[in-house]
Protein backbone atom coordinates (compact mmCIF):
# COMPACT_ATOMS: atom_id res chain seq x y z
CA UNK A 1 0.00 0.00 0.00
CA UNK A 2 2.85 2.42 0.83
CA UNK A 3 4.43 1.80 -2.49
CA UNK A 4 1.21 2.53 -4.29
CA UNK A 5 0.86 5.94 -2.54
CA UNK A 6 4.43 6.79 -3.42
CA UNK A 7 3.85 5.98 -7.07
CA UNK A 8 0.67 8.09 -7.14
CA UNK A 9 2.45 10.93 -5.43
CA UNK A 10 5.34 10.57 -7.87
CA UNK A 11 2.96 10.74 -10.82
CA UNK A 12 1.24 13.87 -9.53
CA UNK A 13 4.57 15.53 -8.82
CA UNK A 14 5.74 14.67 -12.31
CA UNK A 15 2.58 16.18 -13.79
CA UNK A 16 2.94 19.40 -11.80
CA UNK A 17 6.62 19.70 -12.56
CA UNK A 18 6.33 19.43 -16.32
CA UNK A 19 6.52 22.61 -18.38
CA UNK A 20 4.10 21.33 -20.94
CA UNK A 21 1.79 24.15 -22.11
CA UNK A 22 3.47 26.81 -19.99
CA UNK A 23 4.63 28.83 -23.02
CA UNK A 24 1.08 29.08 -24.34
CA UNK A 25 -0.14 30.22 -20.94
CA UNK A 26 2.57 32.84 -20.63
CA UNK A 27 1.88 34.18 -24.12
CA UNK A 28 -1.84 34.32 -23.36
CA UNK A 29 -1.19 36.34 -20.22
CA UNK A 30 1.50 38.66 -21.62
CA UNK A 31 0.16 39.34 -25.15
CA UNK A 32 -2.58 41.82 -24.10
CA UNK A 33 -0.09 43.76 -22.00
CA UNK A 34 2.35 43.97 -24.91
CA UNK A 35 -0.44 45.08 -27.25
CA UNK A 36 -1.45 47.85 -24.82
CA UNK A 37 2.16 48.98 -24.53
CA UNK A 38 2.48 49.08 -28.32
CA UNK A 39 -0.69 51.17 -28.64
CA UNK A 40 0.54 53.54 -25.92
CA UNK A 41 3.88 54.04 -27.68
CA UNK A 42 2.13 54.57 -31.02
CA UNK A 43 -0.13 57.26 -29.54
CA UNK A 44 2.81 59.10 -27.96
CA UNK A 45 4.82 58.98 -31.20
CA UNK A 46 1.80 60.15 -33.20
CA UNK A 47 1.21 63.10 -30.88
CA UNK A 48 4.86 64.12 -31.12
CA UNK A 49 4.99 63.90 -34.91
CA UNK A 50 1.65 65.68 -35.27
CA UNK A 51 2.77 68.53 -32.99
CA UNK A 52 6.01 68.90 -34.96
CA UNK A 53 4.13 69.08 -38.29
CA UNK A 54 1.71 71.65 -36.87
CA UNK A 55 4.66 73.71 -35.61
CA UNK A 56 6.26 73.68 -39.08
CA UNK A 57 3.00 74.84 -40.66
CA UNK A 58 2.55 77.61 -38.06
CA UNK A 59 6.12 78.82 -38.68
CA UNK A 60 5.45 79.04 -42.43
CA UNK A 61 2.20 80.92 -41.85
CA UNK A 62 3.90 83.33 -39.43
CA UNK A 63 6.79 83.97 -41.83
CA UNK A 64 4.38 84.64 -44.68
CA UNK A 65 2.36 87.05 -42.53
CA UNK A 66 5.57 88.86 -41.51
CA UNK A 67 6.80 89.11 -45.11
CA UNK A 68 3.68 91.03 -46.11
CA UNK A 69 4.17 93.78 -43.52
CA UNK A 70 5.97 97.06 -44.23
CA UNK A 71 7.91 97.64 -40.98
CA UNK A 72 9.96 95.35 -38.72
CA UNK A 73 7.69 96.08 -35.74
CA UNK A 74 4.58 95.21 -37.73
CA UNK A 75 6.29 92.09 -39.07
CA UNK A 76 7.11 90.90 -35.54
CA UNK A 77 3.56 91.56 -34.32
CA UNK A 78 2.05 89.79 -37.33
CA UNK A 79 4.32 86.77 -36.86
CA UNK A 80 3.45 86.44 -33.17
CA UNK A 81 -0.31 86.73 -33.63
CA UNK A 82 -0.34 84.42 -36.66
CA UNK A 83 1.75 81.75 -34.90
CA UNK A 84 -0.42 81.83 -31.79
CA UNK A 85 -3.67 81.60 -33.74
CA UNK A 86 -2.35 78.88 -36.08
CA UNK A 87 -1.21 76.70 -33.18
CA UNK A 88 -4.42 77.17 -31.19
CA UNK A 89 -6.61 76.37 -34.21
CA UNK A 90 -4.46 73.27 -34.90
CA UNK A 91 -4.99 72.04 -31.34
CA UNK A 92 -1.38 72.36 -30.18
CA UNK A 93 -1.39 73.61 -26.59
CA UNK A 94 1.93 75.31 -25.89
CA UNK A 95 2.91 75.90 -22.29
CA UNK A 96 5.27 78.65 -23.42
CA UNK A 97 5.35 80.01 -26.95
CA UNK A 98 8.32 82.01 -28.23
CA UNK A 99 8.30 83.65 -31.65
CA UNK A 100 11.57 85.13 -32.92
CA UNK A 101 11.40 87.21 -36.09
CA UNK A 102 14.53 88.17 -38.01
CA UNK A 103 14.28 90.49 -40.96
CA UNK A 104 17.27 91.29 -43.13
CA UNK A 105 15.49 94.43 -44.26
CA UNK A 106 11.88 95.06 -45.12
CA UNK A 107 12.50 95.73 -48.79
CA UNK A 108 11.73 93.96 -52.03
CA UNK A 109 14.03 90.96 -52.34
CA UNK A 110 14.76 90.74 -48.60
CA UNK A 111 13.89 87.80 -46.38
CA UNK A 112 11.98 87.22 -43.18
CA UNK A 113 12.92 84.36 -40.85
CA UNK A 114 10.57 83.20 -38.10
CA UNK A 115 11.50 80.67 -35.41
CA UNK A 116 8.77 79.26 -33.19
CA UNK A 117 9.68 77.48 -29.95
CA UNK A 118 7.08 75.71 -27.87
CA UNK A 119 6.92 73.37 -24.86
CA UNK A 120 4.22 70.78 -25.60
CA UNK A 121 2.80 68.90 -22.61
CA UNK A 122 1.98 65.22 -23.14
CA UNK A 123 0.10 64.85 -19.83
CA UNK A 124 -3.21 64.21 -21.57
CA UNK A 125 -1.99 61.25 -23.62
CA UNK A 126 -4.24 58.28 -22.93
CA UNK A 127 -6.12 57.88 -19.69
CA UNK A 128 -3.15 57.16 -17.43
CA UNK A 129 -1.26 60.25 -18.56
CA UNK A 130 2.29 60.57 -19.77
CA UNK A 131 4.54 62.70 -17.61
CA UNK A 132 6.77 65.28 -19.16
CA UNK A 133 6.90 67.72 -21.98
CA UNK A 134 8.78 68.04 -25.19
CA UNK A 135 10.39 71.21 -26.51
CA UNK A 136 9.75 71.71 -30.20
CA UNK A 137 10.91 74.42 -32.56
CA UNK A 138 10.43 75.21 -36.20
CA UNK A 139 11.99 77.80 -38.51
CA UNK A 140 10.67 79.16 -41.77
CA UNK A 141 12.17 81.71 -44.16
CA UNK A 142 10.02 83.65 -46.61
CA UNK A 143 11.19 86.07 -49.29
CA UNK A 144 9.71 89.51 -49.59
CA UNK A 145 8.08 90.02 -52.96
CA UNK A 146 10.38 91.61 -55.55
CA UNK A 147 7.53 93.48 -57.19
CA UNK A 148 6.04 95.02 -54.08
CA UNK A 149 5.73 98.77 -54.09
CA UNK A 150 7.94 100.86 -51.85
CA UNK A 151 6.84 103.77 -49.68
CA UNK A 152 7.48 107.25 -50.94
CA UNK A 153 8.03 110.26 -48.70
CA UNK A 154 4.29 110.94 -48.23
CA UNK A 155 3.65 107.43 -46.89
CA UNK A 156 1.70 106.29 -49.96
CA UNK A 157 2.96 103.53 -52.28
Buried (B, 14 or more C-beta within 10 A) or exposed (E): EEEEEEEEEEEEEEEEEEEEEEEEEEEEEEEEEEEEEEEBEEBBEEBBEBBBEBBBBBBBBBBBBBBBBBEBEBBBBBBBEBBBBBBEEBEBBBEEBEBBBBBEEBEEEBBBBBBBBBBBBBEEBEEEEBEEBBEBBBBBBBEBEEEBEEEEEEEEE
